[in-house]
Amino acid sequence: MTVMITVEAATDGRRHSAALVAGLVLSGLVVGAALLSLAWTPYDPTAINVAGRLAAPTGAHWFGTDAYGRDVFSQVLAGAQSALAVALAAVGVGLGCGVPLGLLAAGRRGWVEEVAMRGSDIVFAFPALITAVLIAALCGPGAIDAIAAIGLFNIPIFAKVTRAAALSVWARDYTLAARLAGKGAGRISLDHVLPNIAGLLLVQATIQLSLGIIADAGLSFVGLGTQAPRPSWGRMLADSQTLADLAPWLVLFPGLGVVAAVLGFNLLGEGLRAHLNPRRGA
């Protein structure tokens, strides 16, 4: 029995390590593409060349050109930058607002916890798309609209994850000792609770990053996200849906970009979850 458990643990360890490596490679490619687009793209991703429209992939245009003659490879690189910028900003909003809210709920309990959690439930009831529509109606569509919508959706997720993890830390002996020593709830949250749940929050942030990329692509697809002329994977897919039979590369390459980003950050989160699990190897 002990041998079987050891073999299963070793197999799980290899699987999680493979997931972590695959996630690092895929997410690294996406991040690398985004960083590369800041300094260089083969062509101006917004430059129109009607004479070269719908050109198939060649040595001159690795991913072909779109209906306006724009270089698809350059657009995919710049689209990675847009997707990551929106997703990272949205995750930042979720972390910046949700984590303090969750720490407050776990540290104060009582009516403070109830108000914080019920407020999170109300925000969570509105999907990012509905929130984006409401914001777009007030302020107009754009990247800020997408960041606000996805960020608002992330707040209750981080608040609930933080509260659940913080409650377990509050029950630990060292936290009880800190309370007996006269430390306040806020000081304990910063000195003892937050450092012990940072790994979990990192994993959740990685997962939310992948979901943010999907949400950004979806919002851009329906015209509520990043606006022209700035390239966006979702808008590239929307613009090419009527040309899929004539020019399949217009759908293939931005679609692969979305898949690589989402799969990469999901695998990265799964690998980190396993490696940061305190019970791993027990």
Buried (B, 14 or more C-beta within 10 A) or exposed (E): EEEEEEEEEEEEBEEBEEBBEBBBEBBEBBBEBBEBBEEEBEBEBBEBBEEBBBBEBEEEBBBBBBBBBBBBBBBBBBBBBBBBBBBBBBBBBBBEBBBBBBBBBBBBEEEBBEEBBEBBEEBBEBEBBEBBBBBBEEEEBBBBBBBBBBBBBBBBBBBBBBBBBBBEBBEEEEBEEBEEEEBEBEEBBEEBBBEBBEBBBBBBBBBBBBBBBBBBBBBBBBEBBBBEEBBBBBBBBBBBEEBEEEBEBBBBBBBEBBEBBBBBBBBBBBBBBBBEBEEEEE
